[in-house]
Amino acid sequence: MFTLPNSILSRFLRLPLSIRVLTISLSIIILFGFFITFIEPETFPTIFEGIWWAIITTSTVGYGDYAPITVLGRITGMLLILTGVGFLSTYLVTLATAAVAKQNAYLEGKTTYKGQNHLIIIGWNERSKLIIHSIIKDQENIPITLVDESLTTNPVPETIHFVRGNSNLDSVLLKANIMTASKVIITADQNKEELQADMHSILSLLAIKGLNAKIPCIVEILTAEQIQNAKRAGADEIIETNSLTSFVMHNSLTSQDTMIAFLELLNQLKDKKLQFIPLTNIHGELGDYLILNNYLLADGKLLLGVKRGGTSYLNPNPAFQFEENDELIIIT
């Protein structure tokens, strides 16, 4: 006998609080609007005027264009003020609270990223900062999602989306929307020992590839022993940070002038002057390496080499022949 009303009540109680309070407020306004029209038809000739008066009364604006003049009408107005104003105020407070809670969740990294074709950066450190700074500086329209478990709040809320959590967990990666991302950069955790940092990066890589096997992943590896493991885990590119640092320091001992020039070159490349351009983007007669090099020089570009798959050929033989999927390493 009471199945239908209970079912309706149960569904109503499962609605969000703001929807429930708004529904009750509108019901009270419409009910009192009808009631005042029935009590004082001369003062409120249509239902619209009655509902208008009820809205103005509950919002405490009080224009005074419509007002009950009978005792029963004024009692109705008092009841409306005691009930409707409370519910309407509760609705506005609920909206404000929900807005603040949503903003806090965004800053604290608790919200899911809804966009697509974004760059996911795992780990907050100096390298992450430089990457984000370079993207902002070059005004590249690349949406960025940062995944980190050490931060408590979004470090750059106006620029990036922050997801707090362990990058090894599927739930965290799904919150970063790993399924529609364009690329992932995994940086080494500087708060861990080198081996532990590499293991953490490889575990993150395995979790990422398990969810989205096709997504390109760039991984920073600190120890040479873990490079093969990173390749087995599916790394598309591996950055050997310690190897590069050791190379610079070692060569600085015997050829300081050379390394100064090398570091100056790196500073130049920091401004995005080094580019990988697909061969298909080059128009005109390609020919061999020498012909293409002369063609690019005439356009103010320096051809350093060719990237073919996972292998790079720097300054190859002048007769080097290109393949369709080659990428050109160019300084502009």
N, C-alpha and C positions, 0 to 999 in steps of 0.2 A: 504493500500500500504506500509506503514512504520511500520506495526505491528511487523514483525519478527526482523528487526534491533533494534527497540526500546526494544523488549523483551530481546534480547541478551545483549544490553547495560545495561538494568536494572539489569539483573542477574550478569553482570560483576561488576557493582557498589556495589552490595551487598556482594561481596567477601571481605575477610580481606585485609587491606591496604597493607600488605607485599606481598600477592599473586598478587594483582593488579600491584604493582610496579615491581615485578619480571617478570610478564607477559609482561609488556611494555618494560622492559630492554631487555629481550630475543628477543622480536619482532624486536626491533631496531637493535640488534646485527646481527640477521639472515638477515634482510633486507639490511643492509649495506654490509654484507658479500656477498650476491648475487650481489649487485650493483657493488662492487669493482671488482668482478670476470668478470662482463660484460664489465666494462670500461677498465681494464688492464688484459686481458687474458694471456699475456705472463708473467707478474709478478706474477699473481695469477692463475695458470693453472687449479685448481679445486675449487669447492665451499668450500671444507674443509679448504683450505688455506685462502680463503676470510673470513670465519667465525672465523678461528684462529686469523687472523690479527685484526678483529673487537673486539674479546674478549680481546686480549692483549692491544689494544688501549684504550678500555673503562676502563680497570683495571689499566691504567697508568703504566703498567710494562714496555712496550716498549723494547722488545728484539732486534728489528731491523733486524730480519731474513727476514721479509717481510715488504716492504714499497712502497707506490705508487710513481711513478716517473713522471707521467703526471700532468698537471695543474688541470684537472678535477678530477683526482684521489686524489690529495692533498686537493682540496676543499672538496671532499667527506670525507676525513680524518678529516678535521677541523669541518665539520658539525657533524660527529660522536662524536668527543670530546665534542662539545658544548651540545649535546643532551644525548648521551649514558652515559657519565661519570656522569652527574647529576642524571640520573635515577638510575644508579647502586649505587652511593653513598647514595642516598635516601633509597634504599633497605637495604643497610648495616646498616644505621642509624636506620631504622625502626625495623630491627631484634634486634639490641642492646637495643633499647627502650622497645621493647616487653619483652625481657629477664629481664631487670631491673624491669619493671612493674609487671611481674609474680613473681619475687623474693620478691618484696615489698608486693604484695598481700598475699604471703605465710607467711611472717613475721607478717603482720597485721591481720591475721586470716580471710581472705576473700575468701580463696580457699576451694573447696570441697575435702574431703578425699575420695580417690578412692579404698583404700584397704578393706580387709575383716578380720573377726575374730580378731578385735582389741578391746582394752579396752578403754572405754570412761570414763573420769574423769570430773565431773562437779564441778567447783569452784577451784580457785587457792589460796591456803593457806598452812600452815605448814604441814598439813596432806597430801595434794596433793604432796608437795615437798618430803616428806618422802617416800610415795608410789613409786614415780618415781625414787627416789634415790635407794630404795631397789631393784627395778626391774633392774636398770642399774648395781648395785653392784653385784647382783646374775647372771648377764649376761643372763637373761631370754629373749628369743626371742618373746617378747610381744609388738606389735605395740600399741602406746598410742595416743589417741586424747583427747586434753584438751579443754573443753568448758567453757568460762568465758567472762563476759561482762565488767569487771573492767580493764582488761589488755589492753594495746594499742599495744603490740608487743609480739611475741612468747618468753616466758621466757627461753625455752630450745630448740632452733631451730634445733640443731643437733640430737635431740633424739625424740621429740614428734611433732605431727601435732596440730596446734592451730586453733580453730574456735572461733571467737569473736562474742558474742551475748547472748541474754537471753535464757536460757535453757528451758523456758516455751514455746517457739515458735517452731512450726513444721519446719519452714524454716531453723532454726539454727540446729535443730536435724538432719534434712535430709542432711544438709551440713556436719555434722559429720558422716554421713552414718550409722544412727542408725539401718537401716534394716539388715545390715550384721555384726553388732558388736557382740562380744561374751559375754560381761558383761558391766554393768554400775555401777559406784560408784558416789553417790551424796553426796557431803560434805556440811555441813552447812555454810551459808554465814556469816562470822564474822563481816561484815559491817552492819548487820541488828540486830535488837533486836531478842531475842531468839524465841518468838512466830512468828514474821515475817519471820525469817530464816526458821523455820519449815514449815510454810505455803508455802514459796517459794520452798522448797525441795519437798513437797507433790504435788504442781502444776507441777513441773518438772517431778515427777514420773508419774503423770496422763498423761502428754503429751507423755512421752516415751512409756508407756504401750498402749496408744491409737494408736501409730504408729507400735509398735512391742510388742505384748502382751506376747510373749514367752521369751523375753530377761531377764536374771537374773539381778535384781537390788539390790544393797546394799545401804541403806539410813542412813545417820547420823541424828538422832533426838535429840534435846536439851531438850525439855519439855515432861514430862511424859504424859500430856494430849493429845498430838498429836500422840502417839504411835499407838493407835487404828485406827486413820485416815490413818496413813501410811500403816497399814496392809490392810485396806479396799481399799486403792489405788493400792495395788498389790505389796508391798515391799516383796522381797524374804528374805532379812535379814535386821535387824534394829540394828544399833549401837547406844547405849544410852551413849553418851560421858559424860554428866553431872553426870549420875548415877555412872559410873565407877570412875570418879574423886572424887565424894562425898564419895564413899566407901573407897577409899585410904586415903583421908584426915581424915575421921571419925575414922578409925581404927588406924591411926597414933597417935591419941590422947591417946589411952589406951595401944597400943601394938606396940611401935615404932620398936622394934627389928623384930617383925613378918612382919611388912610392909616393912622394909628394905630388908628382904629376898624376899618378894613378888615382890618388884620393881626390885631387881636383877634378879629374874626369868623372869620378863617382858623384861629386857634388853637382856637376853639370847634368848628369843623368837624373839627378833627384828632381829636376824640373820637368820630367816626363819627355825628355828629348830622345830617349831610346824607345823605339817602337817595334812591335812585331806586326807586320802587314801581310795579309794573305796575298799570295801571288796573283790570285784572281782579281784583286783590286787594282792591279797595275794595267794600264791601257797602253796599247801601242805594240811595236815589235819587241819581243822579249829577247830572242836569240840565246846566246850563252851568257855566262856570268860577266864577262868583260863588256859585252854590248849593253847589258842591263845596267851595269855599274856606271858606264859613261852616260847612259840615258838619265839615271837618277842624279848624277853629279850636275848635269845641266839644269836640273830642277832644284838644286841646292840641297840634295839629300846624299848622305854618305852610306853606302851599302857595306855593312860589316861582315855579313855572312848569311847563311840559310839555315832555317830550322826545319828538319824533316822528321816528323814523328817525334821520338824521344831523343834524337841526335841533332846536335848543332854543328854546322860546318863554318868555321870562321876563316874568311879570306881563302876560299877554295881555289882550285886551279882555274885559270881564266876560261878554259873550255868547259867548265862545269855545266852540265845540262840540268834544267829544272824539271820538276814534276808538278802535276796539277795541284796537289795538296801542300806544297811547300809554303813556308812563311819566310818573309824577308826580314832580317835584322837590320834596322835602319836607324841612323841618327839624323834628326831633322833640326 
